[in-house]
Amino acid sequence: MFNPLDLTYLKHQLPSPEAVMALLAFEQEGDLVRAAKLLQTSQPALSFHLKKLESTLDFPLFSFSGKKKVLTRMGKAYVRELQKMVRSYHHGSERILKEAQAIEHQQLRVAGRRELLIPFLPFPFPGKLEFMQTTSNEAVEALKKHQVDLALSARLQNSADLVAKLFFESGMKVIYPKEWKRFDLDMVREKPVVAYGTHQAYLADYLKARKIPASEIQVTRVVEDWFSVVEWVKLGQGWALIPEEWKSHASNIEEIHISEKVIEKQKVYLFFRKEDRKSLWVKHLENWLETRKN
């Protein structure tokens, strides 16, 4: 009796894969030549593995019936044990693969800016979701390094290793304090604006469409996320431009939706690695994205 974790012992006792295949092929074909042909190897190579295997055992594997090489009684019993071992390995591998791919056992790590993670929260994932707040660039880099499984970004990344799926596209809207009672072109010039630092291109497009020089507006705050934009508007610090997808949930804020012809829609993408394309969780994700579109 031996300790199954005694690797030094097992190293000298377990047969090599080549020896196992050689013996199983010989038992199946009953002939060295046909066994070698079955394994697409040479007869001398097959004989070498069989002799090496037999030398490690305390009993003979083969005898002769006339000139024909046959298995001994002990050899046949040994083959039956090897067959059980191979079948057990095959069934165990299939079971482990099935369990590993079961979507309810998956843990998805999702990275992105805080305001981009919010629309992802309704994702009905049966496994476990873990969120990491980062910049868009950091999210994509973490994905490439296998630190996360999904990355959210408003910028389309060109990478041979990643797949991009459109998560959502959103028109833009103006939000302003309700106490102003109205919002028009004159107020664009008169009232200060709260700008989102990395999305000022939308503000520039809006001003261009309204034929207002950027020099004629007052930027009172430049912040780094939609949360902060909304909070400053709630405090009466100015008007702002935000995506329609983002809900202000504030009773003291009014909204004006803008024609998509004036400003290009904001697009947000989900990125995952190409190697995960056939994973069940990716299929589940793609089905959800398709449902959202409809």
Secondary structure, 3 states (H helix, E strand, C coil): CCCCCCHHHHHHHCCCHHHHHHHHHHHHHCCHHHHHHHCCCCHHHHHHHHHHHHHCCCCCCEEEECCEEEECHHHHHHHHHHHHHHHHHHHHHHHHHHHHHCHHHCEEEEEECHHHHHHHCCCCCCCEEEEEECCHHHHHHHHHCCCCCEEEECCCCCCCCEEEEEEEEECEEEEEEHHHCCCCHHHHHHCCEEEEHHHHHHHHHHHHHCCCCHHHCCEEEEECCHHHHHHHHHCCCCEEEEECCCCCCCCCEEEEECCCCCCCCEEEEEEEEHHHCCCHHHHHHHHHHHHHHC
